[in-house]
Every structure is written in C-alpha cells, then in structure tokens.
Amino acid sequence: MVPAGRTGNGADSANPKRRLRAELRAERDAMPWPARAAADEAIAGRLVVLPGVQQAPELLCYLSMGSEVETRHIIRDAWDAGKRVFVPRCVAGGRMVWHRIDSFDGLERS
C-alpha cells in the first residue's frame, strides 16, 4: 500500500516543487537531441557571461547525467579561464562533499 499523498514511483504528489521537477524532467527527456543540445548551448552561453561567474575564482557545478543540462562545456570554460572547479560526490551516509577536479579523467559516478 502507498501512503496518502505519495505515488508508487516515490514522487510526492502533494509536493508542488517535486511534481514540477518531474514534469519538466519528462518534458526535457522527450525533447529531440538537437533541440536539447541547442538549449544546453544557450544556457551555457548565458551563464558564462554573467559578471558573478566571470569574476569568481572557482566554480561549483554538477556533472550532468542523462538528459540534464550538459555541464562539461561550462566546466571546460572555467578551466580555460583559470578557475578552480568543484563537483559534488556522494559519500557514506548520503552526504555530498565537494571535490576539486582538474580533468574528467578518472571520475566515478556516485
């Protein structure tokens, strides 16, 4: 039996933020790859010109998976600009810890 307010897939139907995320994720998953790639490029283009991003000595970013907004070109741009780049890593107990990366070599999914 599924508790009231919850769907069988773990999404909380009473939580509007979670519901919206699920809807937007499904919409992005359904986008044709060329449209998704163009959207990713537009997002990255807007992000890297923001004064706060340009002036920051470091970048905290996620490594994209699946249909998430592609971040590798954003990270490469940060490296090219001499910034330190940090990505989160899940560790014991479900905590996330920021780790500095200097390349994409040797990264593990966590």
Residue frames relative to the residue before (quaternion, step in Angstrom):
aa qw qx qy qz dx dy dz
M 1.0000 0.0000 0.0000 0.0000 0.00 0.00 0.00
V 0.3230 -0.7381 0.5663 0.1737 3.58 -1.02 0.87
P 0.4844 -0.6718 0.4671 0.3094 3.63 -0.81 0.96
A 0.6248 -0.5432 0.4078 0.3851 3.56 -1.20 0.62
G 0.7892 0.3007 -0.2317 0.4828 3.56 -1.03 0.83
R 0.7052 0.3942 -0.2640 0.5268 3.59 1.26 0.01
T 0.3269 -0.7098 0.5826 0.2233 3.53 -1.14 0.63
G 0.6708 -0.5209 0.3536 0.3921 3.54 -1.22 0.30
N 0.6862 0.4854 -0.2989 0.4519 3.62 1.13 -0.44
G 0.6342 -0.5662 0.3297 0.4105 3.61 1.21 0.26
A 0.5504 0.5939 -0.4155 0.4143 3.61 1.20 -0.18
D 0.3688 -0.7278 0.5368 0.2148 3.56 -0.96 0.83
S 0.2973 -0.7983 0.4977 0.1630 3.56 -0.26 1.28
A 0.6468 0.5051 -0.3241 0.4706 3.61 1.21 -0.37
N 0.6417 0.5114 -0.3131 0.4782 3.58 1.26 -0.16
P 0.3282 -0.7885 0.4813 0.1972 3.63 -0.21 1.23
K 0.6326 0.5326 -0.3456 0.4435 3.62 0.99 -0.73
R 0.6711 0.4896 -0.2985 0.4699 3.57 0.91 -0.89
R 0.6359 0.5323 -0.3136 0.4626 3.56 1.04 -0.84
L 0.6575 0.5039 -0.3053 0.4697 3.59 0.96 -0.90
R 0.6305 0.5285 -0.3352 0.4591 3.60 0.96 -0.82
A 0.6592 0.5085 -0.3072 0.4610 3.57 0.93 -0.89
E 0.6524 0.5112 -0.3119 0.4645 3.58 0.97 -0.84
L 0.6869 0.4756 -0.2867 0.4689 3.58 0.90 -0.92
R 0.6158 0.5340 -0.3442 0.4660 3.59 1.06 -0.71
A 0.6576 0.5016 -0.3076 0.4705 3.59 0.95 -0.87
E 0.6371 0.5229 -0.3220 0.4658 3.59 1.01 -0.79
R 0.6711 0.4831 -0.2949 0.4787 3.59 0.94 -0.88
D 0.6248 0.5415 -0.3356 0.4513 3.60 1.00 -0.82
A 0.6995 0.4826 -0.2625 0.4570 3.58 1.07 -0.76
M 0.5234 0.6465 -0.4165 0.3669 3.61 1.22 -0.28
P 0.4959 -0.6198 0.5034 0.3413 3.60 -1.03 0.68
W 0.6427 -0.5698 0.3536 0.3704 3.57 -1.05 0.78
P 0.6615 0.4993 -0.3532 0.4340 3.70 0.77 -0.75
A 0.6531 0.5031 -0.3168 0.4689 3.60 1.00 -0.78
R 0.6436 0.5150 -0.3174 0.4689 3.58 1.02 -0.81
A 0.6497 0.5137 -0.3147 0.4637 3.59 0.97 -0.85
A 0.6503 0.5038 -0.3163 0.4725 3.60 0.98 -0.79
A 0.6399 0.5108 -0.3246 0.4736 3.59 1.01 -0.78
D 0.6371 0.5286 -0.3244 0.4577 3.60 0.97 -0.85
E 0.6598 0.5091 -0.3017 0.4631 3.56 0.95 -0.91
A 0.6511 0.5090 -0.3136 0.4676 3.60 0.98 -0.81
I 0.6428 0.5149 -0.3226 0.4664 3.58 0.96 -0.84
A 0.6675 0.4957 -0.3023 0.4663 3.59 0.87 -0.94
G 0.6472 0.5376 -0.3172 0.4376 3.58 0.96 -0.86
R 0.6722 0.4768 -0.2927 0.4850 3.57 1.02 -0.77
L 0.6582 0.5406 -0.3102 0.4222 3.56 1.00 -0.82
V 0.7355 0.4730 -0.2648 0.4065 3.58 0.68 -1.08
V 0.6775 0.4756 -0.3109 0.4670 3.63 1.17 -0.29
L 0.4499 0.6772 -0.4697 0.3441 3.60 1.23 -0.04
P 0.5515 -0.6409 0.4127 0.3388 3.63 -0.84 0.90
G 0.6543 0.5238 -0.3223 0.4400 3.59 0.94 -0.81
V 0.6555 0.4869 -0.3025 0.4917 3.55 1.07 -0.74
Q 0.6659 0.5079 -0.3119 0.4487 3.58 0.90 -0.86
Q 0.7248 0.4476 -0.2422 0.4644 3.60 0.98 -0.82
A 0.5724 0.6208 -0.3800 0.3777 3.60 1.16 -0.47
P 0.3970 -0.7241 0.5085 0.2438 3.60 -0.93 0.83
E 0.7863 0.1851 -0.1157 0.5779 3.58 1.25 -0.28
L 0.2452 -0.7476 0.6037 0.1283 3.51 -1.29 0.49
L 0.1511 -0.7335 0.6563 0.0916 3.55 -0.97 0.93
C 0.1176 0.8069 -0.5543 0.1672 3.55 -0.56 1.19
Y 0.3913 -0.6743 0.5558 0.2886 3.56 -1.22 0.35
L 0.4006 -0.6427 0.5791 0.3017 3.54 -1.29 0.30
S 0.4102 -0.7529 0.4599 0.2309 3.55 -0.53 1.16
M 0.0837 -0.7560 0.6482 0.0356 3.51 -1.27 0.68
G 0.8222 0.1927 -0.1453 0.5155 3.55 -1.12 0.59
S 0.7916 -0.2932 0.2269 0.4857 3.55 -0.89 -0.94
E 0.3342 0.7409 -0.5170 0.2686 3.61 1.21 0.30
V 0.6387 -0.5018 0.3999 0.4247 3.57 -1.22 0.44
E 0.4604 -0.7013 0.4807 0.2552 3.56 -0.76 1.12
T 0.1390 -0.8328 0.5343 0.0404 3.59 -0.72 1.08
R 0.4832 0.7018 -0.4406 0.2827 3.60 1.13 -0.28
H 0.6586 0.4846 -0.3294 0.4720 3.61 0.98 -0.70
I 0.5956 0.5392 -0.3628 0.4721 3.62 1.13 -0.54
I 0.6564 0.5061 -0.2975 0.4738 3.56 0.98 -0.89
R 0.6469 0.5118 -0.3259 0.4619 3.61 0.92 -0.85
D 0.6272 0.5344 -0.3290 0.4612 3.57 1.01 -0.81
A 0.6427 0.5159 -0.3172 0.4692 3.58 1.01 -0.82
W 0.6454 0.5022 -0.3241 0.4756 3.60 0.94 -0.83
D 0.6488 0.5246 -0.3173 0.4508 3.58 0.93 -0.89
A 0.6891 0.4556 -0.2626 0.4986 3.58 1.16 -0.65
G 0.5539 -0.6452 0.3753 0.3688 3.60 1.28 0.10
K 0.4474 0.6979 -0.4513 0.3303 3.59 1.21 0.34
R 0.4269 -0.6255 0.5780 0.3042 3.53 -1.29 0.45
V 0.1713 -0.7982 0.5741 0.0623 3.58 -0.92 0.93
F 0.0820 -0.7886 0.6094 0.0040 3.53 -0.95 1.00
V 0.0862 -0.7733 0.6268 0.0418 3.56 -1.09 0.81
P 0.4967 -0.6600 0.4621 0.3227 3.59 -1.10 0.56
R 0.0915 -0.7596 0.6407 0.0647 3.51 -1.25 0.58
C 0.3844 -0.7070 0.5456 0.2339 3.55 -0.93 0.92
V 0.0781 -0.7871 0.6117 0.0114 3.54 -0.93 0.98
A 0.7873 -0.3215 0.2303 0.4731 3.56 -1.34 0.01
G 0.7931 0.2878 -0.2295 0.4853 3.54 -1.03 0.79
G 0.5532 -0.6442 0.3806 0.3662 3.59 1.26 0.20
R 0.4492 0.6788 -0.4638 0.3497 3.60 1.23 0.28
M 0.2689 -0.7226 0.6066 0.1939 3.53 -1.28 0.42
V 0.1051 -0.7749 0.6232 0.0150 3.52 -1.00 0.98
W 0.4118 -0.7058 0.5197 0.2494 3.59 -0.98 0.84
H 0.0675 -0.7843 0.6167 0.0062 3.57 -0.97 0.97
R 0.4092 -0.6901 0.5386 0.2574 3.54 -1.01 0.85
I 0.0758 -0.7748 0.6260 0.0455 3.54 -1.05 0.83
D 0.2217 -0.7728 0.5846 0.1090 3.54 -1.13 0.76
S 0.7739 0.0585 -0.0586 0.6279 3.57 1.33 -0.11
F 0.5457 -0.6043 0.4630 0.3503 3.55 -1.30 0.08
D 0.4819 0.6821 -0.4241 0.3503 3.57 1.29 -0.11
G 0.8477 0.2230 -0.1563 0.4554 3.56 -1.05 0.78
L 0.4504 0.6824 -0.4711 0.3311 3.61 1.20 0.15
E 0.1907 -0.7690 0.6028 0.0948 3.55 -1.15 0.74
R 0.4873 -0.6330 0.5124 0.3150 3.56 -1.11 0.67
S 0.0912 0.7977 -0.5917 0.0724 3.58 -0.86 0.92
